[in-house]
Amino acid sequence: MRAEAPTGLSAFPREGKSLRCGSFKLRDLADRFGTPLYVYSMDFVRERFRQVESAFASADPLLAYSVKANGNLALLNRLAALGSGADIVSGGELFRAVKAGVTPGKILFAGVGKTDEELKAGLDARIYSFNVETIDELHRLDDFATELGARAPFGVRINPDIQAPTPHQYTRTGHAETKFGLPVPVAVGLYRWAKTRPHLRPRGIDVHIGSEIVDPVPYKKALRQVLEVVHLLKKEDIHLEYVDIGGGFGIGDGSGGMDMGALSDELLSVFQGSGLRMILEPGRFLVAEAGVLLTSVRAVKRSGDHVFVVTDAGMNDLLRPSHYRSHHPVEAAVVQKDRKVEVVDVVGPVCETGDFLALDRSMPLPRAGEVLAVGNVGAYGFSMASNYNARPRPAEVLVDGDEVLLVRERESFEDLIRGEVIP
Ligand SMILES: *Cc1c(COP(=O)(O)O)cnc(C)c1O
């Protein structure tokens, strides 16, 4: 076997000319399943899961994988088999998680706008806890738990007013001006009130400061704040069981993501001895680098001094570049000889100027029919895909050891009109 060359695609090394996932050539997968195609490496996800688990081993944490990053049933099912719980933000994600085999007792329900139906569904499923983000939500939870004769476990999501540096303003959630969480004094009031309500069970406390964060320090600051609240409540005879520190651990787009060892050192130094259960909600960190989007080049065209590589994947398949200006490595699935390196825009077929996968990228000029791999798309890739321009969503393939599994069929035109009527 030839030596593997490292690429910008961590889980997809190049052997000779070809990018691979395990023992499979990406080009072969594109030929077999068609493009655009999402391919995930389960081995990579497992390694990441174990990495987080072992960094925090001494705190025996619950890892509640954030389903919104990638809710594919087969992926969830395998994460559940590793012992993962789930962080969910909707009734649909609850449905998904339970279908996939996640233990309800390991599910945490977040979100600022939970509906009555969602609260009831969570109670029915007996999830581990509701991370409450509004006063009204806790009142409704109390009503429904009373009707059911149940005791609703909850934690309040604290807004710690911490500005964590994230690459895009849309991924900041921990400062006072965002819609997320509640200020500490309001949260304390809610716990006091809940203590008087027999159908509410104050179980924990939650914080989530944003996404794509690579610095452990803001997490430590947030943890210090919530631990202060825990101690204050303890004096009032309100005993919490868990501290949920959220997710948001960055992958650093190739420049080195969150150092889990450093994060656990920082967090455990203040957490150790608290007697609480630590909950972490990694999403992106587990799955982002485990995914590539394979796309075929449709055409190469020049306009002025711009070179456009037009692919069959667009913003409906991968929204992140146009929505967050995110950077994704783009590489040829098979390296071709004697190609001139040019600066190109890799664009999709959707009728929007914002429809691009990569801008100003220096790369060997590909030709029509060749396959490109767009990296770091395992998180918020397929889960943000849409049918815009009446484009069926791509298929998803999971490579698990020496197996290639089609885990979601490509959508058909019939799928596009399901539920529509012409009255
Ligand atoms: C989105 C989200 C996460 C996961 O964020 P990542 O950046 O994917 O790690 C965790 N917890 C909550 C409450 C979230 O909303």
The ligand as a Gaussian input file, in Angstrom:
#p B3LYP/6-31G(d) Opt

LIG

0 1
 C      -26.401000      23.691000      18.575000
 C      -26.275000      23.351000      19.993000
 C      -25.243000      22.516000      20.429000
 C      -24.170000      21.979000      19.539000
 O      -23.376000      22.964000      18.937000
 P      -22.105000      22.519000      18.091000
 O      -21.504000      23.799000      17.644000
 O      -22.595000      21.708000      16.941000
 O      -21.238000      21.722000      18.986000
 C      -25.225000      22.163000      21.780000
 N      -26.173000      22.616000      22.635000
 C      -27.161000      23.444000      22.248000
 C      -28.144000      23.915000      23.242000
 C      -27.249000      23.838000      20.919000
 O      -28.212000      24.670000      20.533000

